[in-house]
Amino acid sequence: MTETWLIDHAYVVIFIVVGTLAAMLPFGIVALLAPKTFHEKTLETYECGMDPIGPAWIRYGVLYYLYALMFLAFDVDVLYLFPASLAYRQVPGIGVAVEVVLFIAILALAIAYAWRKGVFTWTRRK
């Protein structure tokens, strides 16, 4: 019993060690390859290779972030539909189709709610 317990836990320890090393590897590579000296151009804000104009911190409207979060949420939800459709194809009955339609209806309600709140309208400030 002791050997089996030891072998089972050894896999967990190896998994944790390898996972930690894989997480720390990019930090080590950056520490080795990053330049050690900084020039004036290095500390400037980067704007597509052009010299920066104006302040570095520009305030964006909240609607921009809401629009980005809506896109991210619905993008992830739509990605869920592909594996779900493959898995549900193997289950007989109409209950699966009802679940998928209900899922899409909830997404449509969320889009309608966001549209009603004005998330998708861009107002220009002057």
Chimera marker file (.cmm) of the C-alpha trace (Angstrom):
<marker_set name="trace">
<marker id="1" x="0.000" y="0.000" z="0.000" r="1" g="1" b="0" radius="0.5"/>
<marker id="2" x="2.828" y="2.403" z="0.770" r="1" g="1" b="0" radius="0.5"/>
<marker id="3" x="4.457" y="1.998" z="-2.640" r="1" g="1" b="0" radius="0.5"/>
<marker id="4" x="1.173" y="2.650" z="-4.476" r="1" g="1" b="0" radius="0.5"/>
<marker id="5" x="0.489" y="5.731" z="-2.402" r="1" g="1" b="0" radius="0.5"/>
<marker id="6" x="4.013" y="6.989" z="-3.020" r="1" g="1" b="0" radius="0.5"/>
<marker id="7" x="3.772" y="6.437" z="-6.784" r="1" g="1" b="0" radius="0.5"/>
<marker id="8" x="0.359" y="8.155" z="-6.979" r="1" g="1" b="0" radius="0.5"/>
<marker id="9" x="1.636" y="11.188" z="-5.129" r="1" g="1" b="0" radius="0.5"/>
<marker id="10" x="4.878" y="11.245" z="-7.087" r="1" g="1" b="0" radius="0.5"/>
<marker id="11" x="2.856" y="11.957" z="-10.235" r="1" g="1" b="0" radius="0.5"/>
<marker id="12" x="1.217" y="14.918" z="-8.511" r="1" g="1" b="0" radius="0.5"/>
<marker id="13" x="4.553" y="16.267" z="-7.286" r="1" g="1" b="0" radius="0.5"/>
<marker id="14" x="6.108" y="15.865" z="-10.749" r="1" g="1" b="0" radius="0.5"/>
<marker id="15" x="3.109" y="17.638" z="-12.287" r="1" g="1" b="0" radius="0.5"/>
<marker id="16" x="3.427" y="20.557" z="-9.857" r="1" g="1" b="0" radius="0.5"/>
<marker id="17" x="7.199" y="20.854" z="-10.390" r="1" g="1" b="0" radius="0.5"/>
<marker id="18" x="6.931" y="20.737" z="-14.192" r="1" g="1" b="0" radius="0.5"/>
<marker id="19" x="4.031" y="23.211" z="-14.135" r="1" g="1" b="0" radius="0.5"/>
<marker id="20" x="5.989" y="25.620" z="-11.942" r="1" g="1" b="0" radius="0.5"/>
<marker id="21" x="9.049" y="25.333" z="-14.179" r="1" g="1" b="0" radius="0.5"/>
<marker id="22" x="6.932" y="25.921" z="-17.280" r="1" g="1" b="0" radius="0.5"/>
<marker id="23" x="5.432" y="29.024" z="-15.669" r="1" g="1" b="0" radius="0.5"/>
<marker id="24" x="8.830" y="30.380" z="-14.589" r="1" g="1" b="0" radius="0.5"/>
<marker id="25" x="10.626" y="29.640" z="-17.873" r="1" g="1" b="0" radius="0.5"/>
<marker id="26" x="9.415" y="32.780" z="-19.714" r="1" g="1" b="0" radius="0.5"/>
<marker id="27" x="10.534" y="34.972" z="-16.816" r="1" g="1" b="0" radius="0.5"/>
<marker id="28" x="13.987" y="33.401" z="-16.905" r="1" g="1" b="0" radius="0.5"/>
<marker id="29" x="14.297" y="33.842" z="-20.667" r="1" g="1" b="0" radius="0.5"/>
<marker id="30" x="13.303" y="37.497" z="-20.403" r="1" g="1" b="0" radius="0.5"/>
<marker id="31" x="15.802" y="38.062" z="-17.588" r="1" g="1" b="0" radius="0.5"/>
<marker id="32" x="18.569" y="36.597" z="-19.730" r="1" g="1" b="0" radius="0.5"/>
<marker id="33" x="17.693" y="38.267" z="-23.044" r="1" g="1" b="0" radius="0.5"/>
<marker id="34" x="16.340" y="41.670" z="-21.985" r="1" g="1" b="0" radius="0.5"/>
<marker id="35" x="18.640" y="44.656" z="-22.499" r="1" g="1" b="0" radius="0.5"/>
<marker id="36" x="20.256" y="45.926" z="-19.333" r="1" g="1" b="0" radius="0.5"/>
<marker id="37" x="20.603" y="49.551" z="-20.437" r="1" g="1" b="0" radius="0.5"/>
<marker id="38" x="17.742" y="51.878" z="-21.221" r="1" g="1" b="0" radius="0.5"/>
<marker id="39" x="17.958" y="54.817" z="-23.591" r="1" g="1" b="0" radius="0.5"/>
<marker id="40" x="15.691" y="57.823" z="-23.823" r="1" g="1" b="0" radius="0.5"/>
<marker id="41" x="13.815" y="56.296" z="-26.770" r="1" g="1" b="0" radius="0.5"/>
<marker id="42" x="13.201" y="53.092" z="-24.802" r="1" g="1" b="0" radius="0.5"/>
<marker id="43" x="11.248" y="54.907" z="-22.103" r="1" g="1" b="0" radius="0.5"/>
<marker id="44" x="8.936" y="56.763" z="-24.517" r="1" g="1" b="0" radius="0.5"/>
<marker id="45" x="5.450" y="55.539" z="-25.266" r="1" g="1" b="0" radius="0.5"/>
<marker id="46" x="5.196" y="53.518" z="-28.454" r="1" g="1" b="0" radius="0.5"/>
<marker id="47" x="2.779" y="54.654" z="-31.135" r="1" g="1" b="0" radius="0.5"/>
<marker id="48" x="3.356" y="52.513" z="-34.232" r="1" g="1" b="0" radius="0.5"/>
<marker id="49" x="6.888" y="53.777" z="-34.800" r="1" g="1" b="0" radius="0.5"/>
<marker id="50" x="5.831" y="57.446" z="-34.860" r="1" g="1" b="0" radius="0.5"/>
<marker id="51" x="6.910" y="60.051" z="-32.348" r="1" g="1" b="0" radius="0.5"/>
<marker id="52" x="4.252" y="60.389" z="-29.634" r="1" g="1" b="0" radius="0.5"/>
<marker id="53" x="2.002" y="63.428" z="-29.687" r="1" g="1" b="0" radius="0.5"/>
<marker id="54" x="0.253" y="64.603" z="-26.541" r="1" g="1" b="0" radius="0.5"/>
<marker id="55" x="0.055" y="62.911" z="-23.159" r="1" g="1" b="0" radius="0.5"/>
<marker id="56" x="0.760" y="59.217" z="-22.723" r="1" g="1" b="0" radius="0.5"/>
<marker id="57" x="-2.424" y="58.579" z="-20.753" r="1" g="1" b="0" radius="0.5"/>
<marker id="58" x="-5.492" y="59.299" z="-22.842" r="1" g="1" b="0" radius="0.5"/>
<marker id="59" x="-8.863" y="58.646" z="-21.255" r="1" g="1" b="0" radius="0.5"/>
<marker id="60" x="-11.125" y="56.402" z="-23.263" r="1" g="1" b="0" radius="0.5"/>
<marker id="61" x="-14.842" y="56.354" z="-22.797" r="1" g="1" b="0" radius="0.5"/>
<marker id="62" x="-16.434" y="53.629" z="-20.724" r="1" g="1" b="0" radius="0.5"/>
<marker id="63" x="-18.465" y="52.522" z="-23.746" r="1" g="1" b="0" radius="0.5"/>
<marker id="64" x="-15.271" y="51.341" z="-25.417" r="1" g="1" b="0" radius="0.5"/>
<marker id="65" x="-14.576" y="48.962" z="-22.538" r="1" g="1" b="0" radius="0.5"/>
<marker id="66" x="-18.187" y="47.799" z="-22.399" r="1" g="1" b="0" radius="0.5"/>
<marker id="67" x="-18.100" y="47.082" z="-26.117" r="1" g="1" b="0" radius="0.5"/>
<marker id="68" x="-14.855" y="45.120" z="-25.710" r="1" g="1" b="0" radius="0.5"/>
<marker id="69" x="-16.255" y="43.121" z="-22.781" r="1" g="1" b="0" radius="0.5"/>
<marker id="70" x="-19.422" y="42.340" z="-24.717" r="1" g="1" b="0" radius="0.5"/>
<marker id="71" x="-17.349" y="41.095" z="-27.631" r="1" g="1" b="0" radius="0.5"/>
<marker id="72" x="-15.203" y="38.956" z="-25.355" r="1" g="1" b="0" radius="0.5"/>
<marker id="73" x="-18.190" y="37.440" z="-23.548" r="1" g="1" b="0" radius="0.5"/>
<marker id="74" x="-20.080" y="36.570" z="-26.715" r="1" g="1" b="0" radius="0.5"/>
<marker id="75" x="-16.966" y="35.345" z="-28.466" r="1" g="1" b="0" radius="0.5"/>
<marker id="76" x="-16.335" y="32.848" z="-25.683" r="1" g="1" b="0" radius="0.5"/>
<marker id="77" x="-20.005" y="31.844" z="-25.591" r="1" g="1" b="0" radius="0.5"/>
<marker id="78" x="-20.108" y="31.207" z="-29.319" r="1" g="1" b="0" radius="0.5"/>
<marker id="79" x="-16.942" y="29.125" z="-29.061" r="1" g="1" b="0" radius="0.5"/>
<marker id="80" x="-18.825" y="26.978" z="-26.567" r="1" g="1" b="0" radius="0.5"/>
<marker id="81" x="-21.423" y="26.128" z="-29.210" r="1" g="1" b="0" radius="0.5"/>
<marker id="82" x="-19.015" y="24.224" z="-31.477" r="1" g="1" b="0" radius="0.5"/>
<marker id="83" x="-17.945" y="21.467" z="-29.046" r="1" g="1" b="0" radius="0.5"/>
<marker id="84" x="-21.436" y="21.391" z="-27.551" r="1" g="1" b="0" radius="0.5"/>
<marker id="85" x="-22.976" y="20.732" z="-30.942" r="1" g="1" b="0" radius="0.5"/>
<marker id="86" x="-20.582" y="17.835" z="-31.519" r="1" g="1" b="0" radius="0.5"/>
<marker id="87" x="-21.276" y="16.341" z="-28.094" r="1" g="1" b="0" radius="0.5"/>
<marker id="88" x="-25.044" y="16.859" z="-28.307" r="1" g="1" b="0" radius="0.5"/>
<marker id="89" x="-25.181" y="15.147" z="-31.688" r="1" g="1" b="0" radius="0.5"/>
<marker id="90" x="-24.641" y="11.838" z="-29.911" r="1" g="1" b="0" radius="0.5"/>
<marker id="91" x="-27.569" y="12.328" z="-27.489" r="1" g="1" b="0" radius="0.5"/>
<marker id="92" x="-30.981" y="11.286" z="-28.833" r="1" g="1" b="0" radius="0.5"/>
<marker id="93" x="-34.100" y="13.362" z="-28.305" r="1" g="1" b="0" radius="0.5"/>
<marker id="94" x="-35.272" y="16.919" z="-28.723" r="1" g="1" b="0" radius="0.5"/>
<marker id="95" x="-34.182" y="18.042" z="-25.249" r="1" g="1" b="0" radius="0.5"/>
<marker id="96" x="-30.727" y="18.865" z="-26.532" r="1" g="1" b="0" radius="0.5"/>
<marker id="97" x="-32.093" y="21.133" z="-29.252" r="1" g="1" b="0" radius="0.5"/>
<marker id="98" x="-34.203" y="22.915" z="-26.637" r="1" g="1" b="0" radius="0.5"/>
<marker id="99" x="-31.106" y="23.488" z="-24.495" r="1" g="1" b="0" radius="0.5"/>
<marker id="100" x="-29.129" y="24.944" z="-27.402" r="1" g="1" b="0" radius="0.5"/>
<marker id="101" x="-32.030" y="27.200" z="-28.453" r="1" g="1" b="0" radius="0.5"/>
<marker id="102" x="-32.406" y="28.346" z="-24.841" r="1" g="1" b="0" radius="0.5"/>
<marker id="103" x="-28.681" y="29.126" z="-24.677" r="1" g="1" b="0" radius="0.5"/>
<marker id="104" x="-28.852" y="31.176" z="-27.893" r="1" g="1" b="0" radius="0.5"/>
<marker id="105" x="-32.018" y="32.929" z="-26.660" r="1" g="1" b="0" radius="0.5"/>
<marker id="106" x="-30.235" y="34.004" z="-23.466" r="1" g="1" b="0" radius="0.5"/>
<marker id="107" x="-27.368" y="35.365" z="-25.585" r="1" g="1" b="0" radius="0.5"/>
<marker id="108" x="-29.880" y="37.225" z="-27.775" r="1" g="1" b="0" radius="0.5"/>
<marker id="109" x="-31.542" y="38.722" z="-24.691" r="1" g="1" b="0" radius="0.5"/>
<marker id="110" x="-28.167" y="39.911" z="-23.426" r="1" g="1" b="0" radius="0.5"/>
<marker id="111" x="-27.443" y="41.559" z="-26.775" r="1" g="1" b="0" radius="0.5"/>
<marker id="112" x="-30.892" y="43.186" z="-26.798" r="1" g="1" b="0" radius="0.5"/>
<marker id="113" x="-30.336" y="44.466" z="-23.252" r="1" g="1" b="0" radius="0.5"/>
<marker id="114" x="-26.938" y="45.921" z="-24.151" r="1" g="1" b="0" radius="0.5"/>
<marker id="115" x="-28.397" y="47.482" z="-27.287" r="1" g="1" b="0" radius="0.5"/>
<marker id="116" x="-31.214" y="49.033" z="-25.244" r="1" g="1" b="0" radius="0.5"/>
<marker id="117" x="-28.678" y="50.449" z="-22.776" r="1" g="1" b="0" radius="0.5"/>
<marker id="118" x="-26.761" y="52.056" z="-25.642" r="1" g="1" b="0" radius="0.5"/>
<marker id="119" x="-23.566" y="50.038" z="-25.470" r="1" g="1" b="0" radius="0.5"/>
<marker id="120" x="-23.387" y="49.741" z="-29.257" r="1" g="1" b="0" radius="0.5"/>
<marker id="121" x="-23.902" y="53.448" z="-30.006" r="1" g="1" b="0" radius="0.5"/>
<marker id="122" x="-20.796" y="55.543" z="-30.253" r="1" g="1" b="0" radius="0.5"/>
<marker id="123" x="-21.246" y="59.137" z="-29.201" r="1" g="1" b="0" radius="0.5"/>
<marker id="124" x="-18.511" y="61.565" z="-30.114" r="1" g="1" b="0" radius="0.5"/>
<marker id="125" x="-17.313" y="64.008" z="-27.532" r="1" g="1" b="0" radius="0.5"/>
<marker id="126" x="-16.306" y="67.417" z="-28.749" r="1" g="1" b="0" radius="0.5"/>
<link id1="1" id2="2" r="1" g="1" b="0" radius="0.2"/>
<link id1="2" id2="3" r="1" g="1" b="0" radius="0.2"/>
<link id1="3" id2="4" r="1" g="1" b="0" radius="0.2"/>
<link id1="4" id2="5" r="1" g="1" b="0" radius="0.2"/>
<link id1="5" id2="6" r="1" g="1" b="0" radius="0.2"/>
<link id1="6" id2="7" r="1" g="1" b="0" radius="0.2"/>
<link id1="7" id2="8" r="1" g="1" b="0" radius="0.2"/>
<link id1="8" id2="9" r="1" g="1" b="0" radius="0.2"/>
<link id1="9" id2="10" r="1" g="1" b="0" radius="0.2"/>
<link id1="10" id2="11" r="1" g="1" b="0" radius="0.2"/>
<link id1="11" id2="12" r="1" g="1" b="0" radius="0.2"/>
<link id1="12" id2="13" r="1" g="1" b="0" radius="0.2"/>
<link id1="13" id2="14" r="1" g="1" b="0" radius="0.2"/>
<link id1="14" id2="15" r="1" g="1" b="0" radius="0.2"/>
<link id1="15" id2="16" r="1" g="1" b="0" radius="0.2"/>
<link id1="16" id2="17" r="1" g="1" b="0" radius="0.2"/>
<link id1="17" id2="18" r="1" g="1" b="0" radius="0.2"/>
<link id1="18" id2="19" r="1" g="1" b="0" radius="0.2"/>
<link id1="19" id2="20" r="1" g="1" b="0" radius="0.2"/>
<link id1="20" id2="21" r="1" g="1" b="0" radius="0.2"/>
<link id1="21" id2="22" r="1" g="1" b="0" radius="0.2"/>
<link id1="22" id2="23" r="1" g="1" b="0" radius="0.2"/>
<link id1="23" id2="24" r="1" g="1" b="0" radius="0.2"/>
<link id1="24" id2="25" r="1" g="1" b="0" radius="0.2"/>
<link id1="25" id2="26" r="1" g="1" b="0" radius="0.2"/>
<link id1="26" id2="27" r="1" g="1" b="0" radius="0.2"/>
<link id1="27" id2="28" r="1" g="1" b="0" radius="0.2"/>
<link id1="28" id2="29" r="1" g="1" b="0" radius="0.2"/>
<link id1="29" id2="30" r="1" g="1" b="0" radius="0.2"/>
<link id1="30" id2="31" r="1" g="1" b="0" radius="0.2"/>
<link id1="31" id2="32" r="1" g="1" b="0" radius="0.2"/>
<link id1="32" id2="33" r="1" g="1" b="0" radius="0.2"/>
<link id1="33" id2="34" r="1" g="1" b="0" radius="0.2"/>
<link id1="34" id2="35" r="1" g="1" b="0" radius="0.2"/>
<link id1="35" id2="36" r="1" g="1" b="0" radius="0.2"/>
<link id1="36" id2="37" r="1" g="1" b="0" radius="0.2"/>
<link id1="37" id2="38" r="1" g="1" b="0" radius="0.2"/>
<link id1="38" id2="39" r="1" g="1" b="0" radius="0.2"/>
<link id1="39" id2="40" r="1" g="1" b="0" radius="0.2"/>
<link id1="40" id2="41" r="1" g="1" b="0" radius="0.2"/>
<link id1="41" id2="42" r="1" g="1" b="0" radius="0.2"/>
<link id1="42" id2="43" r="1" g="1" b="0" radius="0.2"/>
<link id1="43" id2="44" r="1" g="1" b="0" radius="0.2"/>
<link id1="44" id2="45" r="1" g="1" b="0" radius="0.2"/>
<link id1="45" id2="46" r="1" g="1" b="0" radius="0.2"/>
<link id1="46" id2="47" r="1" g="1" b="0" radius="0.2"/>
<link id1="47" id2="48" r="1" g="1" b="0" radius="0.2"/>
<link id1="48" id2="49" r="1" g="1" b="0" radius="0.2"/>
<link id1="49" id2="50" r="1" g="1" b="0" radius="0.2"/>
<link id1="50" id2="51" r="1" g="1" b="0" radius="0.2"/>
<link id1="51" id2="52" r="1" g="1" b="0" radius="0.2"/>
<link id1="52" id2="53" r="1" g="1" b="0" radius="0.2"/>
<link id1="53" id2="54" r="1" g="1" b="0" radius="0.2"/>
<link id1="54" id2="55" r="1" g="1" b="0" radius="0.2"/>
<link id1="55" id2="56" r="1" g="1" b="0" radius="0.2"/>
<link id1="56" id2="57" r="1" g="1" b="0" radius="0.2"/>
<link id1="57" id2="58" r="1" g="1" b="0" radius="0.2"/>
<link id1="58" id2="59" r="1" g="1" b="0" radius="0.2"/>
<link id1="59" id2="60" r="1" g="1" b="0" radius="0.2"/>
<link id1="60" id2="61" r="1" g="1" b="0" radius="0.2"/>
<link id1="61" id2="62" r="1" g="1" b="0" radius="0.2"/>
<link id1="62" id2="63" r="1" g="1" b="0" radius="0.2"/>
<link id1="63" id2="64" r="1" g="1" b="0" radius="0.2"/>
<link id1="64" id2="65" r="1" g="1" b="0" radius="0.2"/>
<link id1="65" id2="66" r="1" g="1" b="0" radius="0.2"/>
<link id1="66" id2="67" r="1" g="1" b="0" radius="0.2"/>
<link id1="67" id2="68" r="1" g="1" b="0" radius="0.2"/>
<link id1="68" id2="69" r="1" g="1" b="0" radius="0.2"/>
<link id1="69" id2="70" r="1" g="1" b="0" radius="0.2"/>
<link id1="70" id2="71" r="1" g="1" b="0" radius="0.2"/>
<link id1="71" id2="72" r="1" g="1" b="0" radius="0.2"/>
<link id1="72" id2="73" r="1" g="1" b="0" radius="0.2"/>
<link id1="73" id2="74" r="1" g="1" b="0" radius="0.2"/>
<link id1="74" id2="75" r="1" g="1" b="0" radius="0.2"/>
<link id1="75" id2="76" r="1" g="1" b="0" radius="0.2"/>
<link id1="76" id2="77" r="1" g="1" b="0" radius="0.2"/>
<link id1="77" id2="78" r="1" g="1" b="0" radius="0.2"/>
<link id1="78" id2="79" r="1" g="1" b="0" radius="0.2"/>
<link id1="79" id2="80" r="1" g="1" b="0" radius="0.2"/>
<link id1="80" id2="81" r="1" g="1" b="0" radius="0.2"/>
<link id1="81" id2="82" r="1" g="1" b="0" radius="0.2"/>
<link id1="82" id2="83" r="1" g="1" b="0" radius="0.2"/>
<link id1="83" id2="84" r="1" g="1" b="0" radius="0.2"/>
<link id1="84" id2="85" r="1" g="1" b="0" radius="0.2"/>
<link id1="85" id2="86" r="1" g="1" b="0" radius="0.2"/>
<link id1="86" id2="87" r="1" g="1" b="0" radius="0.2"/>
<link id1="87" id2="88" r="1" g="1" b="0" radius="0.2"/>
<link id1="88" id2="89" r="1" g="1" b="0" radius="0.2"/>
<link id1="89" id2="90" r="1" g="1" b="0" radius="0.2"/>
<link id1="90" id2="91" r="1" g="1" b="0" radius="0.2"/>
<link id1="91" id2="92" r="1" g="1" b="0" radius="0.2"/>
<link id1="92" id2="93" r="1" g="1" b="0" radius="0.2"/>
<link id1="93" id2="94" r="1" g="1" b="0" radius="0.2"/>
<link id1="94" id2="95" r="1" g="1" b="0" radius="0.2"/>
<link id1="95" id2="96" r="1" g="1" b="0" radius="0.2"/>
<link id1="96" id2="97" r="1" g="1" b="0" radius="0.2"/>
<link id1="97" id2="98" r="1" g="1" b="0" radius="0.2"/>
<link id1="98" id2="99" r="1" g="1" b="0" radius="0.2"/>
<link id1="99" id2="100" r="1" g="1" b="0" radius="0.2"/>
<link id1="100" id2="101" r="1" g="1" b="0" radius="0.2"/>
<link id1="101" id2="102" r="1" g="1" b="0" radius="0.2"/>
<link id1="102" id2="103" r="1" g="1" b="0" radius="0.2"/>
<link id1="103" id2="104" r="1" g="1" b="0" radius="0.2"/>
<link id1="104" id2="105" r="1" g="1" b="0" radius="0.2"/>
<link id1="105" id2="106" r="1" g="1" b="0" radius="0.2"/>
<link id1="106" id2="107" r="1" g="1" b="0" radius="0.2"/>
<link id1="107" id2="108" r="1" g="1" b="0" radius="0.2"/>
<link id1="108" id2="109" r="1" g="1" b="0" radius="0.2"/>
<link id1="109" id2="110" r="1" g="1" b="0" radius="0.2"/>
<link id1="110" id2="111" r="1" g="1" b="0" radius="0.2"/>
<link id1="111" id2="112" r="1" g="1" b="0" radius="0.2"/>
<link id1="112" id2="113" r="1" g="1" b="0" radius="0.2"/>
<link id1="113" id2="114" r="1" g="1" b="0" radius="0.2"/>
<link id1="114" id2="115" r="1" g="1" b="0" radius="0.2"/>
<link id1="115" id2="116" r="1" g="1" b="0" radius="0.2"/>
<link id1="116" id2="117" r="1" g="1" b="0" radius="0.2"/>
<link id1="117" id2="118" r="1" g="1" b="0" radius="0.2"/>
<link id1="118" id2="119" r="1" g="1" b="0" radius="0.2"/>
<link id1="119" id2="120" r="1" g="1" b="0" radius="0.2"/>
<link id1="120" id2="121" r="1" g="1" b="0" radius="0.2"/>
<link id1="121" id2="122" r="1" g="1" b="0" radius="0.2"/>
<link id1="122" id2="123" r="1" g="1" b="0" radius="0.2"/>
<link id1="123" id2="124" r="1" g="1" b="0" radius="0.2"/>
<link id1="124" id2="125" r="1" g="1" b="0" radius="0.2"/>
<link id1="125" id2="126" r="1" g="1" b="0" radius="0.2"/>
</marker_set>
